[in-house]
Amino acid sequence: MSAGDGLHVLVTGASGFIGRHVVAQLQREGHRVSAVDRVAHPDPEVPTVVGDLLDAEVRERAVVPGVDAVVHLAAITSVLGSIEQPALVHATNVETTAGLLELARQHGVGAFVLASTNAVVGDVGTGTITEALPLAPLTPYGATKAAAEMLLHGYAGSFGLRAPMLRLTNVYGPGMGHKDSFVPRLLRAAATGGGVQVFGDGEQRRDLVHVADVARAMAMAVAGWPTGPVIIGGARSYTVNEIVAVAREVTGAPIPAERVPARAGEMPAVVVDVGRARGLGFEAGTTLVEGVRSAWADFDPAAVGSAQERAGARP
Ligand SMILES: NC(=O)c1ccc[n+]([C@@H]2O[C@H](COP(=O)([O-])OP(=O)(O)OC[C@H]3O[C@@H](n4cnc5c(N)ncnc54)[C@H](O)[C@@H]3O)[C@@H](O)[C@H]2O)c1
């Protein structure tokens, strides 16, 4: 398969933050995209099955004969929410993945791309995260993504499905007003005259990747990446203090930072090795200043996420 062949790609979670960018990227590359999500897609031209993927009938209406590839983004994405409701997160993130894979097998779908996370490896201290580290997640959310990766391996090994798993770092960019990760918190603070909390001295490193880069990586994965995990991160990591400084520069707001003690379980560093992605021809192209500018230009502080989403994400 190669980009531009006009594949029929089903995107789950297509109405979400990353999903909307993935749909647009696949369309730009000449693919025919259909969608499934609990929420209607903002573009009425995108054929969408609106429903809950926990419902087998919804999955069956979405994965139909003729689908060439699935990009599976639908999930409960809140880490804290996963601690509060581990069984629901298991059902949503693992059982629906198993159900979708089974339909993919039955209908001869060629490729199944999973949005995974570096949380599958757990706390690596100040070490660099690579794909070779053992899976040792610290939360139900991380565990569900590790389990989903294993399901993909099993289907790839037994049924010849090609199954790339993209372990995304912290994704940011336009359309994230409903999210509660660190960049939208900063932008919300800038928009409302508020501040942010910074854990510890703010010198902990974080990896941010722009959603446009993630969408490109997803499309490349659809087109031909092999089965297995690939870390998708930014061009370099930044300290929390650097990210705050960029947000102040871009928004022109003071965004006061209150230093609070580091929380238990807070990762001292998230630094990733993007060598495998580079080997596959992927390079994140967006600088932090450009990326935060794009997120700010479109930022809607009134966007309402689920209570779980608001409560759940970590900086
Ligand atoms: N945003 C990040 O920083 C990040 C980092 C690593 C991995 N990921 C993964 O990327 C994927 C997309 O994340 P996002 O940030 O776009 O999240 P999002 O919450 O903005 O989008 C998720 C979408 O999935 C849909 N969905 C959830 N459960 C569903 C269900 N049971 N049935 C039908 N639709 C359902 C939601 O309605 C939503 O539109 C997720 O799998 C997430 O775990 C995201």
The ligand as an ORCA input file, in Angstrom:
! r2SCAN-3c Opt
* xyz 0 1
  N      -3.725     13.372     23.382
  C      -2.613     12.794     23.774
  O      -1.691     13.467     24.279
  C      -2.413     11.302     23.594
  C      -1.191     10.728     23.979
  C      -1.009      9.354     23.822
  C      -2.027      8.583     23.264
  N      -3.203      9.172     22.909
  C      -4.256      8.316     22.349
  O      -4.743      8.892     21.149
  C      -6.131      8.567     20.990
  C      -6.926      9.829     20.700
  O      -6.768     10.751     21.775
  P      -7.396     12.223     21.762
  O      -6.455     13.081     22.527
  O      -7.795     12.591     20.395
  O      -8.681     11.980     22.696
  P     -10.156     12.609     22.584
  O     -10.791     12.312     23.897
  O     -10.108     14.022     22.115
  O     -10.816     11.726     21.448
  C     -11.251     10.401     21.676
  C     -12.482     10.181     20.818
  O     -12.890      8.817     20.985
  C     -14.300      8.793     21.151
  N     -14.656      7.630     21.970
  C     -14.197      7.314     23.208
  N     -14.776      6.192     23.638
  C     -15.633      5.787     22.670
  C     -16.534      4.702     22.548
  N     -16.678      3.789     23.511
  N     -17.265      4.592     21.411
  C     -17.139      5.499     20.420
  N     -16.289      6.561     20.482
  C     -15.561      6.694     21.606
  C     -14.655     10.090     21.863
  O     -16.009     10.466     21.630
  C     -13.658     11.072     21.229
  O     -14.203     11.725     20.098
  C      -6.545      7.835     22.266
  O      -6.515      6.446     22.020
  C      -5.477      8.213     23.266
  O      -5.312      7.233     24.272
  C      -3.427     10.508     23.061
*
